Amino acid sequence: MLARLTHFFVRYMQRYMPDPYLFAVILTLLVVVLNFLLVPQANLSGMIDTWYQGVWGSQNIFTFALQMTLILVCGTTLAQAPLIKKGLVRLAAWPKNQVQAAVMCFLIGAIGSLINWGLGLVIGTILAKEIAKRLEQMDFGYVVAAAYMGFITWTSGFSSSIVLANADPASSLNIIYKMTKQTVGIEDDILTFYNIVPVAATLLFFPLMLKWMAPTHIKTIDRSILLQAEAAASSETITQTDRPKTFASVLENAWILNLLLVVAGFYQFFVTLEAKVSINTMILLFTLLGLLFHWTPIRYVKAFYESAKASGSLLLQYPLYGGIMALMAYAPADGIDPLQTVLAREMVEAANVHTLPFLNYLASCLITLFVPSGGGHWAVQGPVSIQAALELGQTSPEYLGKISMSVAFGEGVFNMIQPFWALPILALAGLTIRDIMGYCVMALLFGFVIFGAALLIF
């Protein structure tokens, strides 16, 4: 039954799912319509100016977009390091069928996402490509979709934008600190039962789901393309080794330069910054690990350049989502609530202390479709969510941490059908969004139940 339901979603997603860029354009138009319907005195001229400010003007998200792009590229570069790549090649020899391949890619992606979302987003797909070189009878779209499903855990991990913001009082996204002058540490958000239990349930249940939903009509991939790319990379390595030594080549291979940067960077992080975790320090850490594992400057540079190719689609779409976020916050006059406040408030208006996190989760699921970035999403929904908690007399870091994680859960779950974050893995795999989205709908359905239940039970 689950296989038939999956086949239904796969078939219709392949037929009707537009390109992710067009998806963002359609969402923009939908927000404009919702503004006209739900925001009093909304006018087209004001919305056009607001949209411009969000895309290119004073409200642009260029800094945040660069931060997120660097996390992605640094994570991808680390995954391409020789030592990690060798480990992936060894893992790729284990699966004997497509179900085993899908389960392995999911688990690697999920565990990687808990450590760093940029690493987790791509490492499962890199592993899927390695498996595809060895396993002929494998539906590549199904296995890559499984790798992307692992990304559902990223908002529960150590690189979650909301978690990092909660711990940093200097962060512009620390809504809790702005409204209560309190910081929320990881002991009050990710190291809690309501976070640990659904993550563990996902790691245990999703492999069973992948087994039950495996396609019977396998669409194989042209393995020769993958093998040719591998041969070209090996040839480049040999060419680099055979080149005569020059002053430039000696500098390019001077591992001591990487080591100096690594030592200086770790000193800054552990001594000067006292190991405080933030978005910028996450970029620092994964840059340093990439330098260390690639060992020589030229290897790191080439891997970084190659990894950056997958970020082009993000750079194209991020400004559009900046415009959507600005339109969600559009208020034509003082005293008029913007669309984001209207939607969030309607969802939590009848909440009590016990139901507020779950209703906030439902609101998060809806808003994720318009604002797929965790940090940007928190900037939109956070003020309404925290204000609702304060009106219920809840000011403890434990409760406010749960409120913030309810937003994070909705972000992680509904990213399964929001194609924004699938773009890098599609670029790596050479697939289209229609090849994976039908499978991801199933991840959305089961993930919605697992994370929502945790907010109600714990």
Secondary structure in CASP SS format (residue, H / E / C, confidence):
PFRMAT SS
TARGET T0000
AUTHOR 0000-0000-0000
METHOD secondary structure of the structure
MODEL  1
M C 1.00
L H 1.00
A H 1.00
R H 1.00
L H 1.00
T H 1.00
H H 1.00
F H 1.00
F H 1.00
V H 1.00
R H 1.00
Y H 1.00
M H 1.00
Q H 1.00
R H 1.00
Y H 1.00
M C 1.00
P C 1.00
D C 1.00
P H 1.00
Y H 1.00
L H 1.00
F H 1.00
A H 1.00
V H 1.00
I H 1.00
L H 1.00
T H 1.00
L H 1.00
L H 1.00
V H 1.00
V H 1.00
V H 1.00
L H 1.00
N H 1.00
F H 1.00
L H 1.00
L H 1.00
V C 1.00
P C 1.00
Q C 1.00
A C 1.00
N C 1.00
L H 1.00
S H 1.00
G H 1.00
M H 1.00
I H 1.00
D H 1.00
T H 1.00
W H 1.00
Y H 1.00
Q H 1.00
G H 1.00
V H 1.00
W C 1.00
G C 1.00
S C 1.00
Q C 1.00
N C 1.00
I C 1.00
F H 1.00
T H 1.00
F H 1.00
A H 1.00
L H 1.00
Q H 1.00
M H 1.00
T H 1.00
L H 1.00
I H 1.00
L H 1.00
V H 1.00
C H 1.00
G H 1.00
T H 1.00
T H 1.00
L H 1.00
A H 1.00
Q C 1.00
A C 1.00
P H 1.00
L H 1.00
I H 1.00
K H 1.00
K H 1.00
G H 1.00
L H 1.00
V H 1.00
R H 1.00
L H 1.00
A H 1.00
A C 1.00
W C 1.00
P C 1.00
K C 1.00
N C 1.00
Q H 1.00
V H 1.00
Q H 1.00
A H 1.00
A H 1.00
V H 1.00
M H 1.00
C H 1.00
F H 1.00
L H 1.00
I H 1.00
G H 1.00
A H 1.00
I H 1.00
G H 1.00
S H 1.00
L H 1.00
I H 1.00
N C 1.00
W H 1.00
G H 1.00
L H 1.00
G H 1.00
L H 1.00
V H 1.00
I H 1.00
G H 1.00
T H 1.00
I H 1.00
L H 1.00
A H 1.00
K H 1.00
E H 1.00
I H 1.00
A H 1.00
K C 1.00
R C 1.00
L C 1.00
E C 1.00
Q C 1.00
M C 1.00
D C 1.00
F H 1.00
G H 1.00
Y H 1.00
V H 1.00
V H 1.00
A H 1.00
A H 1.00
A H 1.00
Y H 1.00
M H 1.00
G H 1.00
F H 1.00
I H 1.00
T H 1.00
W H 1.00
T H 1.00
S H 1.00
G C 1.00
F C 1.00
S C 1.00
S C 1.00
S H 1.00
I H 1.00
V H 1.00
L H 1.00
A H 1.00
N H 1.00
A H 1.00
D C 1.00
P C 1.00
A C 1.00
S C 1.00
S C 1.00
L C 1.00
N C 1.00
I H 1.00
I H 1.00
Y H 1.00
K H 1.00
M H 1.00
T H 1.00
K C 1.00
Q C 1.00
T C 1.00
V C 1.00
G C 1.00
I H 1.00
E H 1.00
D H 1.00
D C 1.00
I C 1.00
L C 1.00
T C 1.00
F H 1.00
Y H 1.00
N H 1.00
I H 1.00
V H 1.00
P H 1.00
V H 1.00
A H 1.00
A H 1.00
T H 1.00
L H 1.00
L H 1.00
F H 1.00
F H 1.00
P H 1.00
L H 1.00
M H 1.00
L H 1.00
K H 1.00
W H 1.00
M C 1.00
A C 1.00
P C 1.00
T C 1.00
H C 1.00
I C 1.00
K C 1.00
T C 1.00
I C 1.00
D C 1.00
R H 1.00
S H 1.00
I H 1.00
L H 1.00
L H 1.00
Q H 1.00
A H 1.00
E H 1.00
A H 1.00
A H 1.00
A H 1.00
S H 1.00
S H 1.00
E H 1.00
T H 1.00
I H 1.00
T H 1.00
Q H 1.00
T H 1.00
D H 1.00
R C 1.00
P C 1.00
K C 1.00
T C 1.00
F H 1.00
A H 1.00
S H 1.00
V H 1.00
L H 1.00
E H 1.00
N C 1.00
A C 1.00
W H 1.00
I H 1.00
L H 1.00
N H 1.00
L H 1.00
L H 1.00
L H 1.00
V H 1.00
V H 1.00
A H 1.00
G H 1.00
F H 1.00
Y H 1.00
Q H 1.00
F H 1.00
F H 1.00
V H 1.00
T H 1.00
L C 1.00
E C 1.00
A C 1.00
K C 1.00
V C 1.00
S C 1.00
I H 1.00
N H 1.00
T H 1.00
M H 1.00
I H 1.00
L H 1.00
L H 1.00
F H 1.00
T H 1.00
L H 1.00
L H 1.00
G H 1.00
L H 1.00
L H 1.00
F H 1.00
H H 1.00
W C 1.00
T C 1.00
P H 1.00
I H 1.00
R H 1.00
Y H 1.00
V H 1.00
K H 1.00
A H 1.00
F H 1.00
Y H 1.00
E H 1.00
S H 1.00
A H 1.00
K H 1.00
A H 1.00
S H 1.00
G H 1.00
S H 1.00
L H 1.00
L H 1.00
L H 1.00
Q H 1.00
Y H 1.00
P H 1.00
L H 1.00
Y H 1.00
G H 1.00
G H 1.00
I H 1.00
M H 1.00
A H 1.00
L H 1.00
M H 1.00
A C 1.00
Y C 1.00
A C 1.00
P C 1.00
A C 1.00
D C 1.00
G C 1.00
I C 1.00
D C 1.00
P C 1.00
L H 1.00
Q H 1.00
T H 1.00
V H 1.00
L H 1.00
A H 1.00
R H 1.00
E H 1.00
M H 1.00
V H 1.00
E C 1.00
A C 1.00
A C 1.00
N C 1.00
V C 1.00
H C 1.00
T C 1.00
L H 1.00
P H 1.00
F H 1.00
L H 1.00
N H 1.00
Y H 1.00
L H 1.00
A H 1.00
S H 1.00
C H 1.00
L H 1.00
I H 1.00
T H 1.00
L C 1.00
F C 1.00
V C 1.00
P C 1.00
S C 1.00
G H 1.00
G H 1.00
G H 1.00
H H 1.00
W H 1.00
A H 1.00
V H 1.00
Q H 1.00
G H 1.00
P H 1.00
V H 1.00
S H 1.00
I H 1.00
Q H 1.00
A H 1.00
A H 1.00
L H 1.00
E H 1.00
L C 1.00
G C 1.00
Q C 1.00
T C 1.00
S C 1.00
P H 1.00
E H 1.00
Y H 1.00
L H 1.00
G H 1.00
K H 1.00
I H 1.00
S H 1.00
M H 1.00
S H 1.00
V H 1.00
A H 1.00
F H 1.00
G H 1.00
E H 1.00
G H 1.00
V H 1.00
F H 1.00
N C 1.00
M C 1.00
I C 1.00
Q C 1.00
P H 1.00
F H 1.00
W H 1.00
A H 1.00
L H 1.00
P H 1.00
I H 1.00
L H 1.00
A H 1.00
L H 1.00
A H 1.00
G C 1.00
L C 1.00
T C 1.00
I H 1.00
R H 1.00
D H 1.00
I C 1.00
M H 1.00
G H 1.00
Y H 1.00
C H 1.00
V H 1.00
M H 1.00
A H 1.00
L H 1.00
L H 1.00
F H 1.00
G H 1.00
F H 1.00
V H 1.00
I H 1.00
F H 1.00
G H 1.00
A H 1.00
A H 1.00
L H 1.00
L H 1.00
I H 1.00
F C 1.00
END
